[in-house]
Amino acid sequence: MRTLLVHAPRLIASCNVAHSRENDVTGPRLDLQYLASLGPQALPPVEASMNRIPALWSIVWQYRHTHENRRRRSENWRATDFRTWRLQRYLANNSGIAQQPLGDDKG
């Protein structure tokens, strides 16, 4: 028997961003509050689309800021689970992505 692990926040964020009206698709408008509520585990698909959808910059900043504050407070490696470890690895490898957007972007 095979076990399938589903990373729900990442999957939900990916689908919502990909099928949103802001992504030039005729789907529903992107619910930024809902995306923000998914937490930092949804960061990879949100960051991948933030250049096409400038409204995502605030969510990316919030995720990174929240994660950095939590990391500083809890340096206990035993408290880290697999998803947190993956997120830390992603952030370490993609540290320069969350820059301020250019002033002439729409959003």
DOZAKOL-84289 format. One record per residue: y, x, z of N, C-alpha, C in turn; residue in one letter. Coordinates in pm, whole numbers, plus 50000, padded with zeros to 5 digits. Atoms other than C-alpha are relative to their C-alpha. Layout:
YXZYXZYXZA ...
***
This chain:
498835008450000500005000050000501245008950000M 498774992150011503415013649901501124993350077R 498865005049927506505009950111501255002249917T 498764999350076509785002549939501174999450097L 498824999749915512935012750121501214995849917L 498815004750069516034993750013501225003450084V 498774996349933519425007350103501014988949968H 499255012250028521194973650125501505002049979A 498554998750023524884983550170500335007049869P 499754992750125524705008349882499674991249879R 500405008750110522884983649655501014988749981L 499045011050008525274955149736501335004949945I 498734994650049528374976649681499915003549853A 500194996250140527004990049356500024987849907S 500045012250083526264955249218501344993049997C 498715006949995529554940349336501055007149916N 499024992650077531634968049182499674999449851V 500405000050140529644969148858500244986749931A 499885013350061529884931548800501314993250031H 498735006049963533464926348911500944998849880S 498995001950104536344914348698500875012549984R 499194987950005538274946048786499325011349922E 500774990150073535554966248615499814995649854N 500015005150138536264948548282498764991749969D 501125009150017533424923948334500534986150034V 499505013649977533874886248334499484994050130T 500525004849872532404883248683501124996350096G 499005003849900534164873449005500905011950037P 499104989549951537094892549152499325007550114R 500594991449898536174921049382500564996350137L 499605003349864536254911649750500085013050079D 499824987049936537734942949905499664999750148L 500345000949857537344930650263498495000350020Q 501464999949990533644924250207499455014149975Y 500444986350028533184958750050500275009150119L 499674991849884534954974550347499084997150118A 500875003649889532684955550585498595005849987S 501334994350020529574971850433499845013450070L 500054987549927530455004250607499915012349912G 499964987650077530395040650502498765002749917P 501204998050082526865038450363500214995249857Q 499685005050134528415020350063500975009249927A 499014991050057530715049849992499645005549862L 500274994150132528885066049695500314990849881P 499655008250116529085036249455501484996149995P 498565003249997532645027849569500805011849947V 499284988250049533825063549510499795002349851E 500284998150142532165064249170500894991249912A 499195009350079534375035349058501485000150035S 498635001049953537645042649234501045004649898M 499044996350104539265059148929500244988649902N 499845011850087538675027448724500644988550074R 499495011049917539605004149012500805006150114I 499194993249898542515019349208500054992950135P 500005007149873542294992249476498935005350095A 501084994749917539165010049603500425012350080L 499554988049929541195040249722500124997650150W 499825002649857542025023550053498664999050072S 501335001149939538365015750120499385013850015I 500544986549994537335051550039500655007750114V 499304993049892540005065350272499514995050136W 500465005849873538925041350548498605004850034Q 501364995249976535235050850511500005014450047Y 500014985749967535915088050517500675002650135R 499294998249874538385085750805499124995550117H 500885005249895536005064451015498815009250022T 501164991249988533035086950941500375013250067H 499584987349942534965118551027500264998650150E 499765002249858536095103951360498704998450078N 501305001749933532535093551448499265013350010R 500684987150001531205127651351500575009150108R 499374991649898533705144951578499594995750141R 500355005049867532825122551872498545002550033R 501424998749974529075126051831499435011949924S 500584988150060527895161151758498535001550039E 501384999649956524475152851904499074998049880N 500855000950118521995160051624498844990450020W 501105009249975519335138651792500384985549975R 499535013650023521475107651742500114996849851A 499865001850144521455112251364498724994249942T 501145005750070519185089851160500025004549853D 500134995550138518105094550797501204995949915F 498865004550081520915073550646501275007450035R 498834992349959523565091350849499935014149945T 500194986650056522125124750742500305000049851W 499725000950144522225113850375501484998549974R 498575001850017525815102250412500745013050029L 499364987249970526805135150576499795010049888Q 500274991150113525145154150293500854996349879R 499165004650111526965132750034501455004250022Y 498614996649971530335138150206500245015149991L 499864985550007529755175650233500035004749854A 500064996150140528945178049862501134994049916N 498945006850074531835155149756501264999250084N 498885000249906534605165149994501354998249933S 498685000650064537445166649739500274987249926G 499835012150081537035131949591501114991250053I 499065009649945539215111749827501405005650009A 498624995650007542585124849717500894987849983Q 499075011050021545695103249697500044996749851Q 499935003650141545845083349371501375003349944P 498724997650064548565090449120500894987950013L 499055011049979551695069349158500084990349885G 499865009150113551505054448808498764991549975D 501195008550014548065038248859500314985850038D 499875014249965547845000748867498994996750107K 500985003849902546144984349156500644994550118G 
***
